[in-house]
C-alpha cells in the first residue's frame, strides 16, 4: 500500500493554508505597528536641521524663522569645563517637556544627525527631508556627532543640544531673534 503523505491533495492543501493563516495572524498587527511608527504626536514646535560640510545649520520656523550656523569650538576657543570636539558656538536650545520635531536634510552630501543620549539618529540626505520627534524632560546638555563618513572633516561636526526651562527658552528665543536677524 502506497504512503498517503506523498501526492495527498488534502495534506498539501492543509500545509499550504495553515502557514498562510499563521502569516496573516502575524502580518496584520505588524502592519498596524509599522503604520503607527510613522505617525508622531503633534509637535509643540519644529526645528529644521541642515547638514553642511562641515557644520550644522538650525532654523526655528515656528519662532520667527531665524536661523544660525553651529560650528565646533577650536581648542583655542574652549573655556574651562567645555568638552573638546563636542562643544559648539551655537547649540540647539529646546525647553524641557516640549515635543519637538526635527526636520533633517542636507545641503551637499549625506550626513547623519546622531545624538544617542537623546535617542536620535537620522540621516540628512540632500533633496530629502526626514523627520524625527523627541521629548526630553530632564534639563541638561546632550551631545552627538555626525555619524556618516561625509568627508575629510566628518569628525568635526558635533551636535550640542541644551534642554532648559520654559522661561530660559523664551529668553533665548527673544535674544536669538535679535542676534540672528
N, C-alpha and C positions, 0 to 999 in steps of 0.2 A: 504494500500500500504506500503510495507516494505521500511525502510530507506535505502538510497543508499550509506551511508558512511561506512557501515559495509559490508565486503566481496566485496568491489568495486575494481576491478582489476586496473582500470585507476587511481583511487585515491591512491592506495597502490604503484603503480609504481611512481607516482608523488612525494609522500612524502619519497620515497627511493632515487630517482635521485636528487632532489633539495638539500637535505643536503649533498649528495656526491659531488655535484658541488661546494657547499659552502666550504666544507673541502678542496677540491683541490685548490680553489682560495686562501685560507689561507695557505695551506701547501707549495705550490711552492715557494713563496717569503721567507717563513720561512726556508726552506731547503737551499736556497741560502745564507741567513743571517748566519745560523749555519755554513755553509762551510767557509764563509769568516772570521768568528771569529777564525778559526783555522790557518789562514794564517797571518803571521806577515810581516811587511816590512823588507827588507834586513837589518840586523843589521850592525852597524859600527864595533862592536866587541862583544865578548861573555865573560861572567864571569860564571864559574862553581861554584855552591854553594853546599857544602856537610854538612849536619847536623850530628853532633856527640853528644854523651851525655857528657857534656852539653856545647858545644861551636860550632861555625861555622868555616868551612874551605873554603877559597876562592881561586880559581885558575883563572889565566889570560892566557888562551891558545894562544890568538892572540898577546900577548906581551912577548913572550919568554917562556911561560909556568910556570912562577914562581907561587908559592902557599904559603899561610900562614894561620895560625890559628887566630881566633878573639875571645878573652875572655873578659868577663865583668871585669871592673876595681873594685877592692875591695875598701872598704871605706878608707883604709889607702893610697891607690894609687891616690885617687881623688885630683885634684887641684881645685883652685877657678874657678867657672864658669862651672865646669863639672857636669853632671847630674848623680845622684846616680841611680844605677840599669839600666842605659841606655848607658853610655859611655863605650867604649871598648878600648883595647890596639891597635888593628889594624883594622880600619874601611875599608869599601869598598870605593873606590875612582873612580869617573867617571867624564868625562868632561861635562859641560853644553851643551845642544843641541844635544848630541850624542844619537843615537838609540842603546840601549844596550839590549842584550838578556841574560837573566839569565837561565842557565840550572840547575835545582834544584833536588837534590837527597839526600839520607840519607845513613849513614854507618850502623846504628843499629836499630833504632825504627822510627816510624812516627813522624816527626817534621812538623812545619808549618812556612814557611818563610813569615812573615807578616809585611808589612810596610804601614799602612793606609795612612800616609802622602804622600807616593809616589804612591799610588794606586796599591799595590802589595799584594796579599795573595795567596800563592801556597803551597800545601802540598809537603813535602820532604819524599818520600816513598822509603824504601830500595829496590833495584833491578829495580827501575823505574826512568826515567828522565822526569821531567815536564819542560816545557818552558814557560817563560813569557817575554814580551818585554816592555821596558819603554823608555821614552824620557823626561828628566826633563830640562827645560830651566832656571830655577831660581837657582842661586848659593846659597848654604846653606848646612845645616846639617839636615838629615832626620833620624828619629828613628823608630824602630819597635821591635818586640819581637816574640819569638816562641809562637804561639797561639794554640798549640796542647798540651794536657796533656801527655808529653813524659817521665815523670819520676820525681824523687824527686827534681831535680834542674831545672825543667822546667821554673820557673820564672827567672832564671839567665842566659838566652840565648838572650841577647839583640842584635839587629842589628843596626848598625850605618852606614849611607851612607853619604859621603861627595861629594857634587857636586861642582867642581872647574872649573876654566878657562882651556882652552886647553893647555896653557903654563904651568900652575901649574900641570896639569895632566901628561904632558910629563916629567917634572922634577921628579914627584913622581914615574912614571914608571921606569925611569933610576935608581933612588935611590933604589927602591924596588927590581929590578932585582939583584942588588948587595947585598942588605940586606938579601933577602930570597933565595939565591942560595943553 
